Amino acid sequence: MAIKIVIVDDDRTTLAIMEKTLIMKGFWVYSASNGEEGFELIKEEKPSLVISDMLMPKLHGFDLCRKIKKSDEYKNIKVILMTAVYKSNLALIHEAKESGAEDIMNKPLDMGLMLKKIYDVLDINKDGQKDK
């Protein structure tokens, strides 16, 4: 499986846990600590999926998602947004969906649920093959 994922989060612990989990599952993982760095990585690596925290320095997760979805070159990249702060704010959850995100995850992350969401969004099975 050579599926690229860019993770964007300013929490180093979350980044490390996600990187380790996804690498162990066979994904190619790239990470950035803010939205601007994340968008630069997206331009370089052209991943299949971006997983981004909502509340971040330099470029908010909503804005990063909008920037991806409004770009002719990157609009087909799938986006999952994650949050610890906004999980009970329905207006912000709605805004996340309005920004073009395919899905939303709450923090702290449940790695099993995270993997299920990734497989669902990418329409693949756990072996990285397209679901029929």
N, C-alpha and C positions, 0 to 999 in steps of 0.2 A: 504494500500500500504506500503510495507516494502522495498522500493528501497533505497539503500544507495548511497549517492553522496559525494565525497571528493572534496572540493574546495581548491585551492592553489593560494594564492595571498598575496603579501606583503602590499597591501593597506587595512588597517583595515576597512575603510568605505565601500569599495566594498564588503569585506567579510561579514560585518554585514547586508548589504542590501540583498545580495544573500541568506545568511542563513535564514533571516526572511521570504523572499519570498518563498523559497523552503520548509521550515518547514510548512508554512501555506498551502502549496499544498500537504502536507502529506509525503514528503520525509524525510529520516533520513539523517542528514547533519553533516559532520565532516569537520573541516577546519584546514589549516596549513598556516604559513606565509612565508615558503620558500620551495623549491623543495625537499630538503633532508627530512624535516619534513613530507612533503606530501607523499613521497615514503614510509616512515615508517608507516603512517596512512593507506596507500593502503595495505601494507603487513598485518596490524592488522585487518582491516575492510573488505577487499576484496569487494570494492564497485562495483556497476554496471557501474558507470560513474565517471570520473574525469574531473573537469573543472579547468583549470590552466591558469594563466597569462603566457605570453611568457617570458617577461623580469623580472627575479626574482633573488634574491641572492642565492648563494650556489649551485643551480642546475636549469639551464635555463629550461623554459617550453618545448622547443624542446627536450632537453636531457631527461627530465622526461618522455615525451611521448615515446621517443625511448626506454628508459629503460623498460617501461611498455610493449610495443609492442614486444620487443625482449625476454621477459620472457615467458617461457612455462606456468608458473602458472598464469600470469596476462594478457597475450596477448589478451584475449577476453573482457577486460575492455574497454569500450568506452571512448574516450577522446575528449573534446572540448577545444580548446585553445582560449584565448582572448588577445586582445591587444589594447592599446591606442597609442602606439608608432609606430608600424609597419603597421598600416592599409593602408597606401598609398604605401608601399614598396612591389611591386609584387614579387620580388625575395624571400623575407622573408615569404610572404604568401605561395608561392610555397614550401618553405622549411618546413613550418608548415604541409602542406599536405604530403610532403615526409616523415616527421617524423612519420606518421601513424595516425594523428588526423582525426577523423571523420568529424569535422566541426570547424569553426572559427567564433568568435564573436568580434565585435569592441566595444571598450569602448568609451564613457560612455555607459553602458548597457541599452538596452531597455528590461525591464522585460518581456513584452509580447512576444517579439521575442526570448528571452532567453528560455522561457518555451516552445515555439514551437519547437526550436532546440532540447531541451532535449527530448520532446515527440517523435520527429522524429528519433533522434539517438537511443533512447531506444526502438523504435517501440511500443509505448504505447499511449493510449488516455489520456485525462485529468483526468480520474478516476483511472489511474494507471493500467488499464487492457491492455493486449496485443491486438494490432489492428489485425483484421482478414484479 
